[in-house]
Amino acid sequence: MTVRLTSGGGDRGEVRAPRSLAAVSEERGAGRRRLGERLFGAPATPSTSQPAHPQATAQERAPAAPPRSLRWAALVVALEALGALAGAGATVWFAVTGEVSSTKNAAGIVAVAVVGAALLGACAWGLWRVSSWARGPVVAFQLLLALLGYTAAFEYGARPVGIPLLVLAAVELYFLATPESRLAYFRR
């Protein structure tokens, strides 16, 4: 006997249930999916199959190619590294032409931008290779970049600078949050 929401009596062998959704029972997977599942896909479940031979050859153990979303994430981080280098180059140009108030401050900005670009480049390389150490610093940097973009766009009124930074951080975080990217780290 199934429990259903009915408007009439139980004359066809149905049990009359109260008019609430608590009485509705559905098969797993039926109905509407949650918003998170619609945006990012269903949660990834790892396979539990064991290899036939415990000592597989190196060629059999070779990792599969990284997913496309992780490759795109690596390219976005590489683009951010190039942007940091471009900022360092612009600061050097302004220092050479005498448009900065303090050359010591300009030298410090250039040093931080070059070190940041090197770290971002290393993280992009790590994401491309699906190295587990690269994901955490990239997520932390994207959160800081989003805060910087929000402050620039809405606190200081520099929307042409802040909005692209917010979009860049959101795109990178989306690429890292896709089920394929998360599962690629789980498999390694």
ABEGO torsion letter per residue (X at the ends): XBBBBBABBAAAGBBBBBBBAAABBBBBGBEBBBAAAAAAEBBBBBBABBBABABBBAAAABBBBBBAAAAAAAAAAAAAAAAAAAAAAAAAAAAAAGABABAAAAAAAAAAAAAAAAAAAAAAAAAAAGBAAAAAAAAAAAAAAAAAAAAAAAAAGBAAAAAAAAAAAAAAAAAAABAAAAAAAAAX
